[in-house]
């Protein structure tokens, strides 16, 4: 089971947004039966919030003498909110609804990456230049890269010559004219799993 986790990000908030977030958290936790004994207490948070609020209001009026004080009080409020977030994290019982009832936000749980699918629709197109072909494959969702492989058919399955690309097309040059080659394409998933297409045999002009 995934661990539900709080996200804070208070340092990125403007003063007005930090003010609003602090108010929302205190309101959500006041009388909340899931968090009966918050640490620090809501009174401590309220006091820090009020001190920051007053200094921020004065600084907004252009009173430069309180700017440094506002910044100090802002850092103090953020520190106390972060401490409170740790208390909530430890007491939410790994329940998302309980965590959200505190007024804090939760980190998004990453969606599992679906398994990479087998590439389909491989085509081999000849070019005007001798010994040159262009390979194309249908787009594979969530493919991180494509592996293009080929060898003269007469040599059997190995050795493959391998080329890598982040696109689903590639032009191969320098092949021996008049020889039949075997081609295939692998799609690489985010977890580095590779699924290969069906093989195609084609003569190179």
N, CA, C and O of each residue as an XYZ file, in Angstrom:
820
protein
N       0.847     -1.200      0.000
C       0.000      0.000      0.000
C       0.878      1.244      0.000
O       1.846      1.310      0.758
N       0.564      2.222     -0.826
C       1.347      3.447     -0.893
C       1.152      4.278      0.372
O       0.059      4.331      0.936
N       2.235      4.927      0.807
C       2.178      5.820      1.959
C       1.653      7.175      1.513
O       2.198      7.790      0.596
N       0.579      7.645      2.172
C       0.086      8.991      1.859
C       1.014      9.990      2.540
O       1.405      9.797      3.692
N       1.359     11.039      1.839
C       2.328     11.993      2.370
C       1.838     13.426      2.162
O       1.193     13.760      1.168
N       2.174     14.244      3.141
C       1.839     15.669      3.082
C       2.797     16.389      2.157
O       3.979     16.054      2.090
N       2.286     17.374      1.449
C       3.133     18.319      0.733
C       2.877     19.697      1.316
O       1.729     20.063      1.571
N       3.944     20.466      1.530
C       3.785     21.781      2.163
C       4.070     22.896      1.162
O       3.145     23.555      0.688
N       5.339     23.111      0.839
C       5.671     24.144     -0.137
C       5.386     25.549      0.331
O       5.159     26.438     -0.490
N       5.393     25.774      1.647
C       5.063     27.103      2.167
C       6.053     28.178      1.714
O       5.673     29.334      1.525
N       7.312     27.802      1.542
C       8.322     28.808      1.182
C       8.068     29.405     -0.196
O       8.542     30.502     -0.494
N       7.323     28.691     -1.041
C       7.044     29.182     -2.394
C       5.848     30.124     -2.451
O       5.595     30.750     -3.480
N       5.115     30.224     -1.352
C       3.891     31.026     -1.337
C       4.204     32.500     -1.103
O       5.113     32.842     -0.346
N       3.442     33.361     -1.761
C       3.498     34.783     -1.446
C       2.875     35.013     -0.068
O       2.193     34.142      0.471
N       3.120     36.192      0.488
C       2.631     36.475      1.836
C       1.131     36.267      1.963
O       0.661     35.670      2.933
N       0.366     36.767      0.968
C      -1.090     36.650      1.035
C      -1.530     35.186      1.014
O      -2.450     34.789      1.728
N      -0.853     34.394      0.182
C      -1.211     32.979      0.076
C      -0.824     32.222      1.350
O      -1.559     31.343      1.800
N       0.318     32.562      1.923
C       0.732     31.928      3.179
C      -0.259     32.264      4.291
O      -0.619     31.399      5.090
N      -0.692     33.505      4.341
C      -1.706     33.943      5.313
C      -2.967     33.090      5.176
O      -3.504     32.600      6.169
N      -3.431     32.920      3.944
C      -4.657     32.161      3.709
C      -4.486     30.683      4.064
O      -5.395     30.071      4.625
N      -3.326     30.108      3.739
C      -3.092     28.694      4.031
C      -3.054     28.453      5.531
O      -3.605     27.466      6.020
N      -2.400     29.358      6.266
C      -2.328     29.199      7.718
C      -3.731     29.264      8.333
O      -4.065     28.478      9.220
N      -4.535     30.195      7.860
C      -5.900     30.311      8.361
C      -6.702     29.038      8.070
O      -7.434     28.549      8.930
N      -6.558     28.515      6.867
C      -7.314     27.330      6.463
C      -6.916     26.112      7.300
O      -7.773     25.319      7.691
N      -5.630     25.964      7.573
C      -5.160     24.817      8.353
C      -5.664     24.898      9.788
O      -6.143     23.905     10.337
N      -5.559     26.070     10.394
C      -6.049     26.227     11.764
C      -7.551     25.964     11.835
O      -8.022     25.296     12.755
N      -8.301     26.484     10.872
C      -9.752     26.270     10.855
C     -10.084     24.793     10.703
O     -11.003     24.291     11.351
N      -9.340     24.093      9.847
C      -9.622     22.680      9.597
C      -9.272     21.812     10.804
O      -9.926     20.797     11.043
N      -8.254     22.196     11.560
C      -7.817     21.365     12.676
C      -8.518     21.708     13.981
O      -8.483     20.920     14.927
N      -9.149     22.863     14.043
C      -9.873     23.242     15.261
C     -11.064     22.310     15.481
O     -11.976     22.251     14.656
N     -11.049     21.591     16.587
C     -12.121     20.647     16.891
C     -12.090     19.386     16.058
O     -13.046     18.611     16.086
N     -11.019     19.157     15.315
C     -10.922     17.968     14.465
C     -10.607     16.757     15.340
O      -9.534     16.704     15.941
N     -11.519     15.781     15.426
C     -11.298     14.634     16.326
C     -10.130     13.757     15.897
O      -9.629     12.969     16.699
N      -9.692     13.878     14.659
C      -8.566     13.072     14.196
C      -7.235     13.574     14.751
O      -6.247     12.841     14.780
N      -7.224     14.826     15.188
C      -5.989     15.436     15.673
C      -6.276     16.169     16.979
O      -6.364     17.396     17.024
N      -6.419     15.376     18.039
C      -6.896     15.923     19.314
C      -5.851     16.735     20.055
O      -6.192     17.651     20.803
N      -4.563     16.405     19.853
C      -3.517     17.098     20.616
C      -2.381     17.516     19.689
O      -1.276     16.981     19.776
N      -2.653     18.473     18.802
C      -1.630     18.866     17.821
C      -0.379     19.449     18.478
O      -0.442     20.128     19.503
N       0.744     19.159     17.857
C       2.034     19.693     18.293
C       2.743     20.301     17.082
O       3.005     19.593     16.110
N       3.062     21.616     17.123
C       2.729     22.567     18.186
C       1.220     22.785     18.283
O       0.463     22.409     17.388
N       0.806     23.396     19.379
C      -0.627     23.623     19.577
C      -1.146     24.645     18.571
O      -0.381     25.422     18.000
N      -2.459     24.627     18.367
C      -3.062     25.588     17.449
C      -2.918     27.015     17.977
O      -2.892     27.967     17.197
N      -2.825     27.164     19.300
C      -2.613     28.494     19.861
C      -1.236     29.025     19.466
O      -1.090     30.209     19.161
N      -0.237     28.160     19.470
C       1.109     28.559     19.042
C       1.097     28.957     17.567
O       1.717     29.947     17.181
N       0.397     28.190     16.758
C       0.288     28.516     15.338
C      -0.440     29.850     15.166
O      -0.018     30.701     14.383
N      -1.527     30.018     15.898
C      -2.297     31.267     15.815
C      -1.454     32.483     16.180
O      -1.524     33.518     15.518
N      -0.650     32.351     17.246
C       0.197     33.471     17.694
C       1.239     33.809     16.629
O       1.473     34.980     16.327
N       1.851     32.792     16.075
C       2.865     33.018     15.029
C       2.221     33.617     13.790
O       2.791     34.496     13.142
N       1.038     33.138     13.470
C       0.316     33.643     12.304
C      -0.067     35.106     12.484
O       0.085     35.909     11.563
N      -0.566     35.453     13.670
C      -0.996     36.834     13.927
C       0.199     37.793     13.877
O       0.087     38.898     13.346
N       1.331     37.373     14.425
C       2.525     38.218     14.416
C       2.988     38.457     12.978
O       3.325     39.579     12.602
N       2.999     37.387     12.182
C       3.385     37.534     10.774
C       2.379     38.402     10.027
O       2.768     39.255      9.228
N       1.114     38.196     10.277
C       0.042     38.932      9.603
C       0.183     40.436      9.849
O       0.063     41.234      8.919
N       0.433     40.815     11.084
C       0.566     42.234     11.433
C       1.793     42.851     10.763
O       1.725     43.957     10.226
N       2.913     42.130     10.799
C       4.140     42.656     10.197
C       4.001     42.749      8.682
O       4.486     43.703      8.073
N       3.347     41.772      8.073
C       3.155     41.783      6.623
C       2.264     42.943      6.203
O       2.485     43.550      5.155
N       1.253     43.257      7.019
C       0.359     44.371      6.714
C       1.112     45.691      6.759
O       0.899     46.558      5.912
N       1.996     45.850      7.748
C       2.788     47.070      7.851
C       3.780     47.180      6.695
O       3.969     48.260      6.135
N       4.408     46.071      6.344
C       5.376     46.083      5.245
C       4.682     46.409      3.926
O       5.264     47.067      3.064
N       3.462     45.959      3.770
C       2.704     46.227      2.540
C       2.374     47.707      2.395
O       2.129     48.184      1.287
N       2.368     48.432      3.504
C       2.108     49.871      3.459
C       3.356     50.667      3.067
O       3.309     51.889      2.925
N       4.476     49.949      2.893
C       5.709     50.624      2.521
C       6.611     50.925      3.691
O       7.591     51.657      3.554
N       6.293     50.373      4.829
C       7.110     50.582      6.025
C       8.310     49.644      5.974
O       8.229     48.489      6.391
N       9.434     50.161      5.453
C      10.608     49.320      5.241
C      11.244     48.861      6.546
O      11.957     47.858      6.569
N      10.995     49.578      7.621
C      11.621     49.219      8.891
C      11.124     47.880      9.431
O      11.786     47.262     10.265
N       9.967     47.432      8.961
C       9.436     46.159      9.454
C       9.638     45.019      8.447
O       9.209     43.891      8.688
N      10.286     45.318      7.330
C      10.468     44.282      6.310
C      11.277     43.109      6.848
O      10.898     41.953      6.655
N      12.382     43.396      7.518
C      13.214     42.322      8.067
C      12.452     41.538      9.122
O      12.555     40.314      9.195
N      11.673     42.265      9.954
C      10.874     41.582     10.970
C       9.832     40.682     10.322
O       9.618     39.554     10.766
N       9.184     41.181      9.272
C       8.184     40.364      8.566
C       8.827     39.076      8.063
O       8.251     37.998      8.212
N      10.022     39.178      7.465
C      10.690     37.996      6.930
C      11.032     37.008      8.038
O      10.898     35.798      7.858
N      11.474     37.521      9.182
C      11.789     36.651     10.310
C      10.538     35.943     10.814
O      10.557     34.742     11.083
N       9.447     36.701     10.940
C       8.196     36.119     11.424
C       7.595     35.154     10.402
O       6.943     34.175     10.768
N       7.818     35.435      9.138
C       7.361     34.524      8.084
C       8.070     33.175      8.223
O       7.436     32.120      8.187
N       9.397     33.227      8.382
C      10.169     31.991      8.543
C       9.732     31.232      9.796
O       9.666     30.003      9.793
N       9.434     31.973     10.865
C       8.986     31.332     12.103
C       7.654     30.622     11.902
O       7.471     29.496     12.364
N       6.725     31.281     11.213
C       5.416     30.672     10.946
C       5.572     29.429     10.079
O       4.951     28.399     10.345
N       6.398     29.525      9.045
C       6.611     28.373      8.158
C       7.210     27.208      8.941
O       6.807     26.060      8.755
N       8.163     27.498      9.809
C       8.767     26.438     10.613
C       7.745     25.740     11.496
O       7.771     24.516     11.623
N       6.860     26.493     12.097
C       5.834     25.910     12.970
C       4.801     25.126     12.162
O       4.329     24.079     12.606
N       4.450     25.624     10.984
C       3.530     24.880     10.118
C       4.159     23.568      9.660
O       3.477     22.547      9.573
N       5.448     23.593      9.368
C       6.136     22.365      8.980
C       6.169     21.369     10.134
O       6.023     20.165      9.921
N       6.361     21.869     11.363
C       6.319     20.983     12.531
C       4.930     20.377     12.688
O       4.786     19.193     12.992
N       3.914     21.203     12.478
C       2.541     20.711     12.577
C       2.253     19.670     11.497
O       1.530     18.703     11.740
N       2.819     19.867     10.304
C       2.609     18.909      9.216
C       3.195     17.544      9.583
O       2.654     16.509      9.194
N       4.305     17.544     10.334
C       4.895     16.277     10.768
C       3.966     15.570     11.749
O       3.798     14.352     11.682
N       3.367     16.327     12.650
C       2.390     15.744     13.579
C       1.221     15.122     12.810
O       0.796     14.007     13.111
N       0.710     15.848     11.823
C      -0.410     15.333     11.030
C       0.004     14.079     10.279
O      -0.749     13.106     10.227
N       1.201     14.096      9.694
C       1.691     12.941      8.948
C       1.733     11.693      9.843
O       1.356     10.601      9.418
N       2.195     11.871     11.077
C       2.347     10.740     11.990
C       1.021     10.260     12.575
O       0.944      9.151     13.103
N      -0.023     11.086     12.486
C      -1.297     10.743     13.130
C      -2.463     10.580     12.156
O      -3.611     10.469     12.586
N      -2.186     10.564     10.853
C      -3.284     10.447      9.882
C      -3.629      8.999      9.563
O      -4.542      8.730      8.782
N      -2.888      8.054     10.177
C      -3.170      6.619     10.015
C      -3.070      6.174      8.550
O      -3.722      5.218      8.130
N      -2.251      6.880      7.799
C      -2.071      6.578      6.372
C      -3.399      6.594      5.618
O      -3.604      5.845      4.663
N      -4.292      7.469      6.073
C      -5.619      7.605      5.460
C      -5.684      8.973      4.772
O      -5.545     10.008      5.424
N      -5.892      8.970      3.477
C      -5.883     10.213      2.718
C      -6.971     11.168      3.183
O      -6.733     12.370      3.292
N      -8.160     10.649      3.458
C      -9.270     11.526      3.868
C      -8.975     12.186      5.211
O      -9.322     13.347      5.426
N      -8.334     11.447      6.113
C      -7.965     12.030      7.408
C      -6.899     13.091      7.225
O      -6.969     14.165      7.823
N      -5.918     12.791      6.402
C      -4.859     13.777      6.144
C      -5.464     15.064      5.583
O      -5.139     16.154      6.053
N      -6.328     14.949      4.595
C      -6.911     16.134      3.963
C      -7.824     16.900      4.911
O      -8.017     18.105      4.747
N      -8.390     16.210      5.906
C      -9.256     16.896      6.866
C      -8.484     17.881      7.729
O      -9.083     18.727      8.392
N      -7.146     17.778      7.726
C      -6.310     18.684      8.504
C      -6.127     20.042      7.839
O      -5.657     20.989      8.469
N      -6.501     20.134      6.565
C      -6.260     21.370      5.828
C      -4.960     21.367      5.061
O      -4.719     22.249      4.236
N      -4.102     20.367      5.330
C      -2.866     20.223      4.559
C      -3.174     19.522      3.235
O      -4.203     18.860      3.095
N      -2.283     19.675      2.286
C      -2.422     19.009      1.002
C      -1.597     17.730      0.984
O      -0.623     17.596      1.724
N      -1.996     16.800      0.138
C      -1.277     15.538     -0.005
C      -0.538     15.508     -1.328
O      -0.981     16.073     -2.328
N       0.587     14.842     -1.305
C       1.321     14.645     -2.554
C       0.523     13.726     -3.468
O      -0.165     12.813     -3.013
N       0.628     13.983     -4.749
C      -0.035     13.110     -5.709
C       0.709     11.777     -5.763
O       1.938     11.730     -5.818
N      -0.069     10.699     -5.745
C       0.527      9.377     -5.875
C       0.813      9.116     -7.340
O      -0.100      9.164     -8.164
N       2.076      8.837     -7.682
C       2.372      8.599     -9.087
C       1.581      7.423     -9.653
O       1.482      6.362     -9.037
N       1.032      7.637    -10.822
C       0.301      6.560    -11.483
C       1.289      5.508    -11.985
O       2.331      5.854    -12.541
N       0.972      4.229    -11.793
C       1.873      3.199    -12.305
C       1.969      3.278    -13.823
O       0.966      3.460    -14.514
N       3.172      3.141    -14.322
C       3.375      3.193    -15.768
C       2.856      1.905    -16.389
O       3.282      0.821    -15.991
N       1.941      1.997    -17.362
C       1.435      0.768    -17.987
C       2.549      0.044    -18.727
O       3.495      0.677    -19.198
N       2.447     -1.272    -18.833
C       3.494     -2.019    -19.535
C       3.592     -1.590    -20.994
O       2.593     -1.261    -21.634
N       4.805     -1.603    -21.497
C       5.030     -1.214    -22.892
C       4.392     -2.253    -23.814
O       4.438     -3.452    -23.539
N       3.803     -1.781    -24.901
C       3.123     -2.674    -25.837
C       4.050     -3.061    -26.993
O       5.013     -2.362    -27.307
N       3.732     -4.172    -27.598
C       4.499     -4.643    -28.746
C       4.317     -3.678    -29.918
O       3.183     -3.351    -30.267
N       5.412     -3.214    -30.536
C       5.295     -2.313    -31.688
C       4.599     -3.010    -32.866
O       4.830     -4.189    -33.134
N       3.761     -2.267    -33.544
C       3.019     -2.797    -34.693
C       3.248     -1.906    -35.907
O       3.641     -0.745    -35.786
N       2.991     -2.483    -37.087
C       3.007     -1.703    -38.323
C       4.380     -1.381    -38.870
O       4.564     -0.341    -39.502
N       5.343     -2.250    -38.641
C       6.695     -1.997    -39.162
C       6.683     -1.982    -40.688
O       6.150     -2.884    -41.335
N       7.287     -0.929    -41.244
C       7.401     -0.809    -42.699
C       8.851     -0.529    -43.069
O       9.569      0.178    -42.361
N       9.260     -1.100    -44.192
C      10.601     -0.860    -44.720
C      10.440     -0.201    -46.080
O       9.879     -0.793    -47.001
N      10.931      1.020    -46.204
C      10.806      1.755    -47.455
C      12.185      1.959    -48.075
O      13.153      2.306    -47.397
N      12.240      1.732    -49.389
C      13.519      1.924    -50.085
C      13.714      3.400    -50.402
O      12.755      4.168    -50.473
N      14.963      3.777    -50.588
C      15.298      5.167    -50.902
C      15.965      5.225    -52.267
O      16.292      4.195    -52.858
N      16.164      6.445    -52.761
C      16.784      6.622    -54.075
C      18.253      6.226    -54.062
O      18.804      5.819    -55.085
N      18.876      6.346    -52.912
C      20.302      6.011    -52.800
C      20.453      4.515    -52.555
O      19.783      3.961    -51.682
N      21.318      3.859    -53.307
C      21.524      2.425    -53.134
C      22.031      2.118    -51.729
O      22.811      2.873    -51.149
N      21.561      0.980    -51.197
C      22.010      0.563    -49.873
C      21.364      1.328    -48.735
O      21.835      1.280    -47.598
N      20.262      2.051    -49.046
C      19.611      2.880    -48.029
C      18.143      2.490    -47.890
O      17.446      2.318    -48.890
N      17.672      2.350    -46.647
C      16.264      2.071    -46.385
C      15.801      2.963    -45.234
O      16.597      3.449    -44.431
N      14.496      3.157    -45.188
C      13.887      3.897    -44.087
C      12.924      2.974    -43.365
O      12.059      2.363    -43.992
N      13.068      2.866    -42.043
C      12.174      2.042    -41.243
C      11.178      2.931    -40.511
O      11.545      3.980    -39.981
N       9.918      2.510    -40.485
C       8.864      3.232    -39.782
C       8.067      2.243    -38.944
O       7.829      1.110    -39.361
N       7.655      2.685    -37.754
C       6.826      1.858    -36.886
C       5.719      2.726    -36.320
O       5.914      3.926    -36.125
N       4.557      2.140    -36.054
C       3.489      2.899    -35.419
C       3.934      3.384    -34.034
O       4.749      2.739    -33.375
N       3.396      4.513    -33.607
C       3.752      5.062    -32.302
C       3.351      4.101    -31.190
O       2.254      3.544    -31.202
N       4.246      3.916    -30.237
C       3.976      3.086    -29.066
C       3.835      4.010    -27.855
O       4.772      4.729    -27.506
N       2.672      3.989    -27.222
C       2.440      4.862    -26.074
C       3.438      4.568    -24.958
O       3.720      3.413    -24.639
N       3.961      5.641    -24.374
C       4.883      5.572    -23.237
C       6.247      4.983    -23.589
O       7.007      4.599    -22.700
N       6.556      4.912    -24.880
C       7.888      4.441    -25.268
C       8.929      5.527    -24.988
O       8.772      6.674    -25.406
N       9.987      5.149    -24.278
C      11.057      6.107    -23.981
C      12.035      6.203    -25.140
O      12.685      7.232    -25.322
N      12.142      5.139    -25.925
C      13.054      5.114    -27.073
C      12.694      3.914    -27.941
O      11.885      3.068    -27.561
N      13.311      3.862    -29.108
C      13.102      2.744    -30.028
C      14.458      2.148    -30.392
O      15.456      2.857    -30.518
N      14.468      0.835    -30.556
C      15.676      0.117    -30.965
C      15.417     -0.470    -32.346
O      14.506     -1.279    -32.519
N      16.213     -0.065    -33.325
C      16.091     -0.580    -34.692
C      17.220     -1.587    -34.924
O      18.396     -1.276    -34.731
N      16.847     -2.785    -35.335
C      17.853     -3.842    -35.520
C      17.692     -4.505    -36.884
O      16.594     -4.584    -37.434
N      18.805     -4.973    -37.405
C      18.785     -5.635    -38.714
C      20.010     -6.536    -38.862
O      21.019     -6.364    -38.178
N      19.890     -7.504    -39.777
C      21.029     -8.333    -40.176
C      20.703     -8.970    -41.523
O      19.526     -9.123    -41.850
N      21.712     -9.348    -42.316
C      21.431    -10.076    -43.558
C      20.696    -11.372    -43.224
O      21.096    -12.106    -42.320
N      19.643    -11.642    -43.944
C      18.808    -12.784    -43.602
C      19.586    -14.093    -43.645
O      19.309    -15.006    -42.867
N      20.538    -14.188    -44.532
C      21.281    -15.434    -44.710
C      22.112    -15.798    -43.478
O      22.497    -16.956    -43.314
N      22.390    -14.832    -42.619
C      23.238    -15.103    -41.440
C      22.441    -15.665    -40.281
O      23.016    -15.985    -39.241
N      21.126    -15.794    -40.432
C      20.311    -16.288    -39.332
C      19.919    -15.174    -38.379
O      19.850    -14.008    -38.768
N      19.663    -15.537    -37.127
C      19.133    -14.564    -36.182
C      20.198    -13.632    -35.610
O      19.857    -12.547    -35.139
N      21.450    -14.008    -35.634
C      22.507    -13.174    -35.040
C      23.660    -13.055    -36.019
O      23.775    -13.889    -36.918
N      24.526    -12.043    -35.881
C      24.383    -10.948    -34.916
C      23.495     -9.836    -35.476
O      23.482     -9.596    -36.684
N      22.759     -9.165    -34.602
C      21.966     -8.012    -34.991
C      22.849     -6.767    -34.959
O      23.693     -6.610    -34.077
N      22.643     -5.896    -35.927
C      23.198     -4.543    -35.847
C      22.117     -3.668    -35.220
O      20.971     -3.687    -35.668
N      22.470     -2.906    -34.193
C      21.490     -2.168    -33.400
C      21.707     -0.670    -33.502
O      22.832     -0.187    -33.375
N      20.618      0.068    -33.732
C      20.628      1.526    -33.740
C      19.544      2.015    -32.787
O      18.476      1.411    -32.689
N      19.824      3.113    -32.083
C      18.875      3.655    -31.114
C      18.328      4.990    -31.600
O      19.028      5.768    -32.249
N      17.057      5.241    -31.272
C      16.431      6.502    -31.669
C      15.324      6.845    -30.691
O      14.694      5.960    -30.112
N      15.091      8.143    -30.512
C      13.953      8.587    -29.699
C      12.707      8.785    -30.566
O      11.627      9.069    -30.048
N      12.856      8.636    -31.876
C      11.719      8.747    -32.785
C      11.406      7.386    -33.378
O      12.206      6.456    -33.274
N      10.231      7.268    -34.004
C       9.792      5.972    -34.517
C      10.149      5.753    -35.984
O       9.597      4.865    -36.633
N      11.062      6.555    -36.504
C      11.565      6.361    -37.858
C      13.082      6.473    -37.835
O      13.660      7.159    -36.991
N      13.705      5.796    -38.766
C      15.157      5.899    -38.877
C      15.557      5.551    -40.310
O      14.916      4.729    -40.964
N      16.606      6.179    -40.776
C      17.159      5.874    -42.098
C      18.484      5.148    -41.907
O      19.369      5.615    -41.190
N      18.602      4.001    -42.560
C      19.812      3.178    -42.455
C      20.540      3.230    -43.797
O      19.943      2.978    -44.844
N      21.795      3.550    -43.760
C      22.610      3.650    -44.985
C      23.747      2.631    -44.951
O      24.041      2.035    -43.915
N      24.368      2.450    -46.097
C      25.548      1.592    -46.174
C      25.259      0.112    -46.197
O      26.159     -0.697    -45.975
N      23.997     -0.266    -46.465
C      23.672     -1.687    -46.547
C      24.117     -2.244    -47.896
O      24.233     -1.508    -48.875
N      24.358     -3.522    -47.933
C      24.808     -4.163    -49.172
C      23.642     -4.283    -50.148
O      22.627     -4.911    -49.846
N      23.796     -3.681    -51.308
C      22.729     -3.681    -52.313
C      22.479     -5.086    -52.834
O      23.408     -5.866    -53.043
N      21.190     -5.393    -53.039
C      20.805     -6.681    -53.587
C      20.725     -7.798    -52.567
O      20.473     -8.947    -52.930
N      20.928     -7.492    -51.331
C      20.902     -8.506    -50.278
C      19.588     -8.382    -49.495
O      19.107     -7.275    -49.252
N      19.019     -9.518    -49.106
C      17.810     -9.511    -48.300
C      18.183     -9.401    -46.816
O      19.000    -10.168    -46.308
N      17.565     -8.431    -46.138
C      17.826     -8.202    -44.714
C      16.579     -8.498    -43.891
O      15.453     -8.426    -44.383
N      16.808     -8.830    -42.637
C      15.728     -8.982    -41.658
C      15.757     -7.771    -40.734
O      16.810     -7.390    -40.223
N      14.578     -7.168    -40.525
C      14.474     -5.961    -39.697
C      13.479     -6.194    -38.568
O      12.526     -6.960    -38.705
N      13.722     -5.519    -37.454
C      12.757     -5.503    -36.356
C      12.973     -4.224    -35.542
O      14.026     -3.591    -35.615
N      11.939     -3.861    -34.760
C      12.011     -2.658    -33.936
C      11.579     -3.012    -32.517
O      10.580     -3.701    -32.312
N      12.341     -2.533    -31.548
C      11.982     -2.712    -30.141
C      11.543     -1.384    -29.539
O      12.157     -0.349    -29.794
N      10.483     -1.415    -28.743
C      10.043     -0.226    -28.000
C      10.532     -0.370    -26.564
O      10.349     -1.413    -25.936
N      11.154      0.685    -26.054
C      11.730      0.655    -24.707
C      10.775      1.367    -23.749
O      10.419      2.524    -23.973
N      10.361      0.682    -22.687
C       9.468      1.278    -21.700
C      10.215      2.097    -20.669
O      11.446      2.096    -20.635
N       9.461      2.806    -19.817
C      10.068      3.637    -18.783
C      10.883      2.802    -17.807
O      11.845      3.297    -17.220
N      10.502      1.524    -17.625
C      11.240      0.640    -16.724
C      12.332     -0.127    -17.460
O      12.887     -1.090    -16.930
N      12.636      0.300    -18.678
C      13.683     -0.274    -19.547
C      13.286     -1.621    -20.141
O      14.114     -2.275    -20.776
N      12.029     -2.054    -19.950
C      11.549     -3.258    -20.611
C      11.472     -3.012    -22.117
O      11.088     -1.928    -22.555
N      11.841     -4.027    -22.911
C      11.819     -3.904    -24.373
C      10.862     -4.925    -24.956
O      10.939     -6.114    -24.648
N       9.952     -4.447    -25.807
C       9.072     -5.341    -26.568
C       9.396     -5.168    -28.054
O       9.492     -4.046    -28.551
N       9.562     -6.291    -28.756
C       9.957     -6.249    -30.160
C       8.777     -6.483    -31.093
O       7.835     -7.205    -30.767
N       8.853     -5.859    -32.251
C       7.862     -6.060    -33.310
C       8.100     -7.398    -33.988
O       9.105     -8.065    -33.742
N       7.168     -7.779    -34.840
C       7.426     -8.908    -35.739
C       8.560     -8.530    -36.693
O       8.773     -7.355    -36.994
N       9.266     -9.530    -37.150
C      10.370     -9.288    -38.080
C       9.831     -9.150    -39.507
O       8.822     -9.753    -39.871
N      10.529     -8.348    -40.294
C      10.199     -8.178    -41.706
C      11.449     -8.454    -42.530
O      12.538     -7.997    -42.183
N      11.296     -9.199    -43.619
C      12.395     -9.436    -44.551
C      12.199     -8.575    -45.781
O      11.102     -8.508    -46.335
N      13.270     -7.912    -46.208
C      13.160     -7.028    -47.363
C      14.510     -6.945    -48.084
O      15.564     -6.887    -47.452
N      14.452     -6.939    -49.414
C      15.666     -6.770    -50.219
C      16.045     -5.296    -50.259
O      15.174     -4.429    -50.323
N      17.321     -5.015    -50.221
C      17.848     -3.660    -50.294
C      18.311     -3.402    -51.711
O      19.085     -4.175    -52.275
N      17.831     -2.303    -52.287
C      18.193     -1.980    -53.654
C      19.612     -1.423    -53.726
O      20.091     -1.093    -54.811
